[in-house]
Structures are given as C-alpha cells and as structure tokens.
Amino acid sequence: MLPENRIKRHEETVARLKEDIDWLHETGFWTDIASNADLIEANEKVVAHYVSLVRELSRVPG
C-alpha cells in the first residue's frame, strides 16, 4: 500500500475515533469492564498512536 493511501486510511480512523470520543462524552456510555472515562482515555491513546503514524509516514525520506 502506498504511503499516501495508508495516511488517508489512518486519518479516517482518527476521525472515527474522535467521533466515538465525542459520543462517549455526550452519552456517559460504559461497559462491564470499563468506565466512560476509561473508554475515553483508551480511545485518546489510540488516536495519539495513529497521529504519530501519520506524522512519520508524512516525513520526507532522507
């Protein structure tokens, strides 16, 4: 997969995760193993990882 395609795919994932974070803030949703705050924190960490991937893939080689 070309870096440009991978970047686009990761950016779309970040957008979906941010929508999930917003939804979690609005709803107070929780699961039997994680509170709302835990779910938000986990999603924010995943977003940070994807943003880091996009940043690295966007660097000019050399």
N, C-alpha and C positions, 0 to 999 in steps of 0.2 A: 504494500500500500504506500502510495506517495506521501511524503510528509504533509503536504497541503491537505490531503484527504483525511489523514489522521488528526491534524489540527482541527479541521472542521468538525469531525466526529467528537473529539474531546470537548470542543466549545459547546456543542449541542448537549452533551452530557452535563456540563457545568450549568447550562441554562435550566435543564430539567431538575437538577438537584437544588438549585436556588429556588425554583418554584415549589419544590417539596418543603424546603425550609420555611418559605413564606406561609405555606399551608399549615405546617406544624405550629408556627407562631399563632395563626388565626384560630386553630381548632382545639389546641390542647390535647391532641391525639397522643395516645401512649399504647404500649404493648405490655404483655405479661412479663417481659424481661427488661424493658427499658422505659424510663420516663420520657416525657415530652422533651425535657432539657437534654437528656442523654441522646435522644434521636437527633435533635438539632445539632448537638456537638459532633456527633458521628458524621452527619452529612456535611458539616462545615469542614471537617478534616479531609473528607474525600474530595470536596471542592478544591481545597488547597493543594492536594496532590495532583489533580487534573490541571489546575492552573500552572503548577510547576512543570508538568509535562509539556503543556502548550508553549510555555516560555522557552524551554530547552529545544523543542522542535522548531521554534521560530528563529533561533540563533543562526546567524550566517556562519557556515563552516569556515574553519581556519582561524 
